[in-house]
Amino acid sequence: MTPARRARLSWLHRWAGLVTGWFAFAIFLTGTLALFDTELTRWMQPETAIVPADAQLTSSAMEHAQHILLESEHVGASPSFLLLPDTRDPTLRILHYDGHNFVGLVLDPRTGEVLHPRQTEGGAFFFTFHYTLRLPDPWGARVVACIAFAFAVLVLSGVLLHLKRLIPDYFTLRLQAALPRCLLDLHVLTGSAMLPFHILITWSGLVLTAENALPLIHFSHASTSTQQSSVAQPIPPWAPRAPLNAMLQQARSHLNYAPSYVMFDGNETTFSAIQHNSLNANDLSVVFNSQTGEFTNKAAPATKLEDAFFILNGLHIARSMGSTLRWLWFCGGLTSSIMIASGLIYYTARQKKYTTSTLHLAQRLNVALLGGPLCACMGFLLCNRIIPDLWPARASLEVEGFFCIWACCGLLAIAYPPYKSWKILCWAMGIIGLGVPVMDALVVPLATLGTALHVSINSLCALTGLLCIGSQSLPATRNHHD
Amino acid sequence: MTPAPEYAHRLVAALLCWLALVVWGSAIVNFYPALTDAATQGYRAIASALAAPAMVWAFWVNTPRTALMVGAALVLCGGFLLVIQP
């Protein structure tokens, strides 16, 4: 590669990284956490821990759920759907969309008794943030699509820049070296070690956001668009009249899988099964008549092209994956986040000799937009334990807590020099990370605290906290990090 | 050191490459209305894979003029195909 071409690619890599890297970091971090959204929701609702992991769904619970659905329809509520118990979440949930998230009642699948867990958006918050940044629809999805495009350009230009040293870079990490060298090693190592993951997740993300990033232009249909009626239409009956139990038994035999969720649409009741331990995100479905309970049809098998598309979706969403692959994806997501963060900090560390306004801005943005999301994510978990269970609108208060903590990190970055604000932020993250298991132990019963779910999440939070505090004593960070 | 206007031209060329993918994809999908769903999915999967190389290519070529000319020509051809569709 000629030096001029290398300089052009470096310029592209640097500026595309600087403009989109901070958002990409938040997207990757929340996407990584969203891999365990169901588990996080269960952790954030410790009241559901009374349901054992192997609880079986009984007919009385289904009858009670059907009764609740009929009552909801009677009071004019919008259609709900049933989330049936599975290995990741053993509770029975009756959910509807509130404009931001799926909310509703939680039932014990053994008895049908309504549990009263604390209100929370749970792990779904991270999932929604990952693909909308909590911006109004459709702008959030559009911004994320643009960032996905820029990230694809970053990955390709980075690979071209380091192509010659791709193999040696696997074995290079000089922690004792000066900060810029250490950061560059870390950036290149995390980039090259997980390169197939970066390419896969970026491409599948691009395909998922392609509706916004690669729109279709239709000249001939532009003038024929119909206007939506602004008059509110009454909600037609949707709740099933025929026994759900009988339909569930039939659905099991038709699908050869345990159904994962049940949807109600007009006169149809659809039982769908997630293909667990598979990469395919195509859910198998059977449809019944809601009035008579008769089997209507089974969804036709997907074509090869559709299957390829569903596998691409499955590889990104990771909903049907087994736990080993999910943990591998989690490690991949963390590696990507470290790659982005080290690249952004490297930019400021390398140019410390020159004092330009761009550099000062980048240093402060690093504090606000790299430390901020990490601190806010752990703060979100801590808020869940601090806000009283019966506090009105506590779910939205948790979300406000997340953004308040992030805003405080931004103020910190403005108020103090970067070195000092990093130090304060590291201590704050350490305290929050260590505070999560402490608060969990104070709030949650002892029997629940010992479950694998609580042990894993509490340990990860404590480990993050300790790493943040410990990062202060790394040789490379002793002489100021930016 | 490369002058700033050259980078600006290359950035415009990169955006033209993206636009070319959109207009060519739309034209191809519109030419096969019977296969719209499959064609749309196929177009998006292929275009997503091509987008990054196409945009990086604008910075790979030696002169920004080539990048601009090729990008603009691709957009115009795609646009023409889109307009003349049945």
HADDOCK unambig.tbl for C-alpha pairs under 7 A between the chains (distance, minus, plus):
assign (segid A and resid 5 and name CA) (segid B and resid 60 and name CA) 6.18 0.50 0.50
assign (segid A and resid 8 and name CA) (segid B and resid 59 and name CA) 6.13 0.50 0.50
assign (segid A and resid 9 and name CA) (segid B and resid 59 and name CA) 6.42 0.50 0.50
assign (segid A and resid 152 and name CA) (segid B and resid 52 and name CA) 5.56 0.50 0.50
assign (segid A and resid 153 and name CA) (segid B and resid 52 and name CA) 4.83 0.50 0.50
assign (segid A and resid 153 and name CA) (segid B and resid 56 and name CA) 6.42 0.50 0.50
assign (segid A and resid 156 and name CA) (segid B and resid 52 and name CA) 6.89 0.50 0.50
assign (segid A and resid 157 and name CA) (segid B and resid 56 and name CA) 6.79 0.50 0.50
assign (segid A and resid 203 and name CA) (segid B and resid 48 and name CA) 6.59 0.50 0.50
assign (segid A and resid 203 and name CA) (segid B and resid 49 and name CA) 6.54 0.50 0.50
assign (segid A and resid 206 and name CA) (segid B and resid 48 and name CA) 5.87 0.50 0.50
assign (segid A and resid 207 and name CA) (segid B and resid 44 and name CA) 6.24 0.50 0.50
assign (segid A and resid 207 and name CA) (segid B and resid 45 and name CA) 5.66 0.50 0.50
assign (segid A and resid 207 and name CA) (segid B and resid 48 and name CA) 6.05 0.50 0.50
assign (segid A and resid 210 and name CA) (segid B and resid 44 and name CA) 6.12 0.50 0.50
assign (segid A and resid 214 and name CA) (segid B and resid 22 and name CA) 5.74 0.50 0.50
assign (segid A and resid 214 and name CA) (segid B and resid 44 and name CA) 6.83 0.50 0.50
assign (segid A and resid 215 and name CA) (segid B and resid 22 and name CA) 6.58 0.50 0.50
assign (segid A and resid 216 and name CA) (segid B and resid 22 and name CA) 6.74 0.50 0.50
assign (segid A and resid 216 and name CA) (segid B and resid 26 and name CA) 4.99 0.50 0.50
assign (segid A and resid 217 and name CA) (segid B and resid 23 and name CA) 7.00 0.50 0.50
assign (segid A and resid 217 and name CA) (segid B and resid 26 and name CA) 5.46 0.50 0.50
